[in-house]
Amino acid sequence: MTDILSRLQTLKRLDLDCSCFAAKSHWYDLNPPLSEEEVAQVEAKHGCRFPDEYRRFITEIGNGGAGPAYGVFPLGMHDRSHDLCRWDEGYALIGDLSRPFPLRDAWNLPEDFWRQQPDPPEDMPVEEQDRMHEAWERKLESDYYATSITDGAIPICHEGCALRNWLVVTGPLAGTVWRDLRADNEGIKPFLKEDGTRMGFNDWYLHWVEQNIRQVVESQAQSRLSQAFSPRLSKLSNPKAAAFATFCAQALYPNVEAYASAIGFDKKFPLQDRLDKVLWAQLLQQDFNLPLTCDEMVDSLLGVQHDLGRHLASTRKAGPDDAPMKAAVFSYIAACTFWFGNGDPQQQLAVTQGAVKGEAMCEAAESEIRWALEQLEGEPSVWASADLIEKLRTRARARKAFVASPATAPAKQPWWKRLIPADSQ
C-alpha cells in the first residue's frame, strides 16, 4: 500500500495540470478511507469477503477517488450517466456477490449470436424497424448483459461509454481484475501482466500509475536547463557528445550503487551497461540504430529515487539535504539534460525533492554540466582524448556533490566502445 501511495504522489507532482486521460475527474485526490466495520457491513449484506489488496486500499488509502480512467468507485457505488449511484439504485448492474465469478478466460458470445442483429431495409416501415431493434435490445439484456455473467464481481471504475473494470470478489479467481468491453460488443477479458498472468488489484492500479508517469515524462516541454544546453550539445561532434554522456553515466553509476546499499538491495545486475545504454540511446539511435529506451531510464530512476526517499524517511534524514539525495538530484539533472528533447529536469528535480521548485540545486547542477561542456568545447581534436575522458570520469566520481559513499568501480570497457568505429576513437 505504501508503494501505491508513494507512486501516486509522484504522479500527482509530475502531472500538475492533470493532462492524463480523465485525470481532471478526480485530480489525483482520494476519498477518506473506510473503517473495517463499514467494510464488514457491506460484506455481510452481500455474503462475500473482498480481496485483501482491495480491502486494504479502501481502508488504508482511500475509499475510491484517484485511479484508472475516471477513478476508483467508492465502495457500493457505480457510474450512472455522468454521476454515481448506489448498487441498489438505477439499472440492475450488480449480480449475486456470494456466487463464484463464472468466467475463467476472455469471454464473448459466438459469431452466430451477432449475426442475429437486425439490419432492416430502408423501405421497411419505421414502426416495424423499431420493433425489431427493441426485440434485439431485449435479447442483449437477457443474453449479453445478464447480471449472472458478472456474479461474484464488483465494478471498480469506468472508462466512459459504459466500459467498466470489475474486481472478482468470490470464486477461484477472486482478486483478479477484468475489463468489460460489452458496450463495444467485445466481451469481457482479464487484465494481464507482461508474463501473461492475471493482474490483481495492486497490479492493475500500479500499471495505471506507471503508465501515466511515463506518458507525462515523455510529453514534458523542454525545461530551462534543456533549452540552455541542447544547442551546445547539438554542436558537438558525436564522439564529444559521447564523452559528455560518459560524464553523465559515470556520475550516475556510483549513485545507483550507493542507493542499492542504502536500501539493503544486494541483487547483482549490470548497472553500468544498463545505465550507459539508456543515457546514450536518444543521441546515438540515428547513427547506431539503437532502440529508444530513454523512457526506461526515467522510469527506473524514478523508482530508485522513490526507494531511496523511503529509506531516508525511515531513518529520519532530511531528503534534499542528505548527501546521497543531493547526488541523485545533481546527476539525474545531468542525465535528463543530456536527454535533451524528451525530459523535464525541473519537474524531475521536484519529484526527487518533494517540492515544486529547487533553484539552488539547479544552479549547482548547471555548474557541473557547464564544466563538462567547456572541457569538450575547448578540446581541438574530433575525438575527446583519453586523458580528457578520464578527467571527466575522475571528476564525476570524486565530486562530493555527486556521491558521498564508496561504490564499485565502473566497467573498464563500457559497451559503447564496441559501437563506435575504431577509426573515430
C-alpha positions, 0 to 999 in steps of 0.5 A: 500500500505504501508503494501505491501511495508513494507512486501516486504522489509522484504522479500527482507532482509530475502531472500538475495540470492533470493532462492524463486521460480523465485525470481532471475527474478526480485530480489525483485526490482520494476519498477518506478511507473506510473503517473495517466495520463499514467494510464488514457491513457491506460484506455481510449484506452481500455474503462475500469477503473482498480481496485483501489488496482491495480491502486494504486500499479502501481502508488504508488509502482511500475509499475510491477517488484517484485511479484508472480512467475516471477513478476508483468507485467508492465502495457500493457505488457505480457510474450512472450517466455522468454521476454515481449511484448506489448498487441498489439504485438505477439499472440492475448492474450488480449480480449475486456477490456470494456466487463464484465469478463464472468466467475463467478466460476472455469471454464473448458470445459466438459469431452466430449470436451477432449475426442475429442483429437486425439490419432492416431495409430502408423501405421497411416501415419505421414502426416495424424497424423499431420493433425489431431493434427493441426485440434485439435490445431485449435479447442483449439484456437477457443474453449479453448483459445478464447480471449472472455473467458478472456474479461474484464481481464488483465494478471498480471504475469506468472508462466512459461509454459504459466500459467498466473494470470489475474486481472478482470478489468470490470464486477461484479467481477472486482478486483478479481484475477484468475489463468489460468491453460489452458496450463495444460488443467485445466481451469481457477479458482479464487484465494481464501482466507482461508474463501473461498472468492475471493482474490483481488489484495492486497490479492493475492500479500500479500499471495505471500509475506507471503508465501515466508517469511515463506518458507525462515524462515523455510529453514534458516541454523542454525545461530551462536547463534543456533549452540552455544546453541542447544547442551546445550539445547539438554542436558537438561532434558525436564522439564529444557528445559521447564523452559528455554522456560518459560524464553523465553515466559515470556520475550516475553509476556510483549513485545507483550503487550507493542507493542499492546499499542504502536500501539493503538491495544486494541483487547483482545486475549490470548497472553500468551497461544498463545505465550507459545504454539508456543515457546514450540511446536518444543521441546515438539511435540515428547513427547506431540504430539503437532502440529508444529506451530513454523512457526506461531510464526515467522510469527506473530512476524514478523508482530508485529515487522513490526507494531511496526517499523511503529509506531516508524517511525511515531513518529520519534524514532530511531528503534534499539535504542528505548527501546521497539525495543531493547526488541523485538530484545533481546527476539525474539533472545531468542525465535528463539534460543530456536527454535533451528533447524528451525530459523535464529536469525541473519537474524531475528535480521536484519529484526527487525533492518533494517540492515544486521548485529547487533553484539552488540545486539547479544552479549547482547542477548547471555548474557541473554540466557547464564544466563538462561542456567547456572541457569538450568545447575547448578540446581541438581534436574530433575525438575527446582524448583519453586523458580528457575522458578520464578527467571527466570520469575522475571528476564525476566520481570524486565530486562530493556533490555527486556521491558521498559513499564508496561504490564499485568501480565502473566497467573498464570497457563500457559497451559503447566502445564496441559501437563506435568505429575504431577509426573515430576513437 
